[in-house]
Amino acid sequence: MNIINSCKKWLGYVGVILFTIHCSLFIVSCSEDSSDTEGEFANWQKKNDDYIDKLAASSMTKYLTYTKNASTSGAANTDFVYVEVLENGSGTETPLFSDSVRVAYRGRLIPSPSYSEGFVFSQTFLGDFDWSKARTSTFCPGESGLRDGFSTALQHMHVGDRWRVHFSYKLGYGSSDYDNVPAYSDLIFEIAVYDIWHPGETRPSL
């Protein structure tokens, strides 16, 4: 009987030890998961400020922003869009505020721990870009909902151009969260221009 009691007592100790180890591992696991989530966009504003500062100091092509509300804001434009030319088109015209531009695009954030190329928050194509397979959208550079950085890039592009453009959160969604874009996010867009037309001209629906 003493042997049985001793065994029960010993098994009880083992159970307590295993339960304690399990709880400890669970707590560590939860802690790591929480830390990873919080760390994805930790110090996000500084990281984005540093990202733009590096572009400003580089030899990358820079275009001064066309701010849509410049006439009412009274402030001088001091922010730039930074451009990598991926393909040069054969078009000769660039669009004005009132023109329509048909484009394919992919929008990313700057690189973060889980997204080495930047989190994709909006796109009209999947995988590698293909002119014949990408879906497209049509914008007017002057429309109110378009980000100033995107609008500026469009006004320097020709039909057939494909660029990767980078611009500050000041030209994007600013200091507030927007859908799946965190506050203070610089934006990176790959943009391909398919067509440009003026007010009064029409294009067949796609």
C-alpha positions as CSV (number, residue, x, y, z in Angstrom):
1,M,0.0,0.0,0.0
2,N,2.8,2.4,0.8
3,I,4.4,1.6,-2.5
4,I,1.1,2.5,-4.3
5,N,0.7,5.7,-2.4
6,S,4.3,6.7,-3.1
7,C,3.8,6.0,-6.8
8,K,0.6,8.1,-6.8
9,K,2.4,10.9,-5.0
10,W,5.3,10.7,-7.5
11,L,3.0,10.8,-10.5
12,G,1.3,13.8,-9.0
13,Y,4.6,15.7,-8.8
14,V,5.4,14.7,-12.4
15,G,1.9,16.0,-13.5
16,V,2.5,19.3,-11.8
17,I,5.9,19.7,-13.4
18,L,4.6,18.9,-16.9
19,F,1.7,21.3,-16.4
20,T,4.0,24.1,-15.3
21,I,6.4,23.5,-18.3
22,H,3.4,23.5,-20.7
23,C,2.1,26.8,-19.3
24,S,5.5,28.4,-19.4
25,L,5.9,27.4,-23.0
26,F,2.4,28.7,-23.8
27,I,3.2,32.1,-22.2
28,V,6.5,32.4,-24.0
29,S,4.8,31.5,-27.3
30,C,2.1,34.1,-26.8
31,S,4.7,36.7,-25.8
32,E,6.7,36.1,-28.9
33,D,3.6,36.2,-31.2
34,S,2.5,39.5,-29.6
35,S,6.0,40.9,-29.9
36,D,6.1,40.0,-33.6
37,T,2.8,41.6,-34.3
38,E,3.8,44.8,-32.5
39,G,7.2,44.8,-34.1
40,E,5.9,44.7,-37.7
41,F,5.4,48.5,-37.7
42,A,7.4,49.5,-34.6
43,N,9.0,53.0,-34.9
44,W,7.1,53.2,-38.2
45,Q,7.2,57.0,-38.7
46,K,11.0,57.1,-38.1
47,K,11.6,54.2,-40.5
48,N,9.6,55.9,-43.2
49,D,11.3,59.3,-42.6
50,D,14.7,57.6,-42.9
51,Y,13.6,55.8,-46.1
52,I,12.7,59.0,-47.8
53,D,15.8,60.8,-46.5
54,K,17.9,58.1,-48.2
55,L,16.1,58.6,-51.5
56,A,16.5,62.3,-51.2
57,A,20.3,61.9,-50.9
58,S,20.4,59.4,-53.8
59,S,20.9,60.1,-57.5
60,M,17.3,58.8,-58.2
61,T,15.2,60.9,-60.6
62,K,13.1,63.3,-58.6
63,Y,9.9,65.2,-59.6
64,L,8.5,68.0,-57.5
65,T,5.0,67.3,-56.4
66,Y,2.0,68.8,-58.1
67,T,-0.3,69.4,-55.2
68,K,-4.0,69.5,-56.2
69,N,-4.9,72.0,-53.5
70,A,-1.8,74.2,-53.9
71,S,-3.9,77.2,-55.0
72,T,-5.9,77.1,-51.7
73,S,-3.2,75.9,-49.3
74,G,-0.8,78.8,-50.1
75,A,2.1,76.5,-49.2
76,A,5.0,75.9,-51.6
77,N,5.6,72.4,-52.8
78,T,8.7,70.9,-51.2
79,D,8.1,67.2,-51.5
80,F,9.3,64.9,-54.3
81,V,8.3,61.7,-56.1
82,Y,11.3,59.4,-56.7
83,V,11.3,57.4,-59.8
84,E,12.9,54.2,-61.1
85,V,12.2,53.7,-64.8
86,L,11.5,50.0,-65.5
87,E,10.4,50.4,-69.2
88,N,10.3,53.4,-71.5
89,G,7.3,53.7,-73.7
90,S,6.9,55.2,-77.2
91,G,4.2,57.8,-76.3
92,T,5.0,61.5,-76.6
93,E,2.2,63.1,-74.6
94,T,1.9,63.4,-70.8
95,P,-1.5,63.8,-69.2
96,L,-2.9,67.0,-67.7
97,F,-5.1,67.2,-64.6
98,S,-8.3,66.8,-66.6
99,D,-7.1,63.9,-68.8
100,S,-7.9,60.3,-68.3
101,V,-5.1,57.7,-67.9
102,R,-5.6,53.9,-68.0
103,V,-3.0,52.1,-65.9
104,A,-2.1,48.9,-64.2
105,Y,-0.5,49.3,-60.8
106,R,0.7,47.7,-57.6
107,G,1.0,49.6,-54.3
108,R,3.3,48.5,-51.5
109,L,4.6,49.8,-48.1
110,I,8.3,50.0,-47.4
111,P,10.0,46.7,-46.4
112,S,9.2,45.4,-42.9
113,P,10.2,42.3,-41.0
114,S,7.5,40.0,-42.5
115,Y,7.5,41.6,-46.0
116,S,10.9,41.9,-47.5
117,E,9.6,43.7,-50.6
118,G,6.9,45.7,-48.7
119,F,3.3,44.7,-47.9
120,V,1.1,44.9,-51.0
121,F,-2.0,46.9,-50.1
122,S,-3.5,47.4,-53.5
123,Q,-2.9,46.0,-57.0
124,T,-4.5,45.3,-60.4
125,F,-2.2,42.4,-61.3
126,L,-0.7,39.3,-59.6
127,G,2.8,37.9,-59.9
128,D,5.3,39.4,-62.4
129,F,3.9,42.2,-64.5
130,D,2.6,41.3,-68.0
131,W,1.2,44.0,-70.3
132,S,-1.2,41.5,-71.9
133,K,-2.6,40.0,-68.7
134,A,-2.8,42.8,-66.1
135,R,-6.1,44.3,-65.2
136,T,-6.3,48.1,-65.4
137,S,-8.0,51.1,-63.8
138,T,-8.6,54.6,-65.2
139,F,-7.8,57.8,-63.3
140,C,-7.8,61.5,-63.8
141,P,-4.6,63.0,-62.3
142,G,-6.7,65.8,-60.8
143,E,-9.4,63.7,-59.2
144,S,-9.8,64.4,-55.5
145,G,-9.4,60.9,-54.2
146,L,-6.0,60.3,-55.9
147,R,-2.9,60.7,-53.7
148,D,-0.7,63.6,-54.7
149,G,2.4,61.4,-55.2
150,F,0.5,59.1,-57.6
151,S,-1.0,62.1,-59.4
152,T,2.4,63.7,-59.8
153,A,3.9,60.5,-61.3
154,L,1.1,60.1,-63.8
155,Q,1.7,63.7,-65.1
156,H,5.3,62.8,-66.1
157,M,4.5,59.5,-67.8
158,H,3.9,58.5,-71.4
159,V,2.0,55.6,-72.9
160,G,4.1,52.5,-72.6
161,D,6.1,53.8,-69.6
162,R,6.4,51.5,-66.6
163,W,7.9,53.1,-63.5
164,R,8.4,52.3,-59.8
165,V,7.7,55.4,-57.8
166,H,8.4,56.2,-54.2
167,F,6.9,59.0,-52.2
168,S,6.4,60.2,-48.6
169,Y,3.4,59.6,-46.5
170,K,2.9,63.4,-46.8
171,L,1.9,62.8,-50.4
172,G,0.0,59.6,-49.5
173,Y,-2.4,58.9,-46.6
174,G,-0.6,61.1,-44.1
175,S,-0.6,60.6,-40.3
176,S,-3.8,58.6,-40.2
177,D,-4.5,54.9,-40.8
178,Y,-6.3,54.2,-44.1
179,D,-7.8,50.8,-44.6
180,N,-4.8,48.5,-44.5
181,V,-2.2,51.3,-44.7
182,P,-0.8,52.3,-41.3
183,A,-0.3,56.0,-40.5
184,Y,3.0,57.5,-41.6
185,S,3.4,55.0,-44.5
186,D,5.6,56.0,-47.4
187,L,4.2,54.4,-50.6
188,I,5.8,52.5,-53.4
189,F,3.9,52.1,-56.7
190,E,4.7,50.2,-59.8
191,I,2.7,52.0,-62.5
192,A,2.3,51.0,-66.2
193,V,0.5,53.5,-68.5
194,Y,-1.7,51.9,-71.3
195,D,-3.5,54.9,-72.7
196,I,-4.1,58.7,-72.2
197,W,-7.0,60.7,-73.6
198,H,-8.4,64.2,-73.3
199,P,-11.9,65.3,-72.1
200,G,-14.4,64.8,-74.9
201,E,-12.5,61.8,-76.3
202,T,-13.9,58.3,-75.7
203,R,-12.5,54.8,-75.5
204,P,-14.2,51.5,-75.9
205,S,-15.2,49.9,-72.6
206,L,-13.0,47.0,-71.6
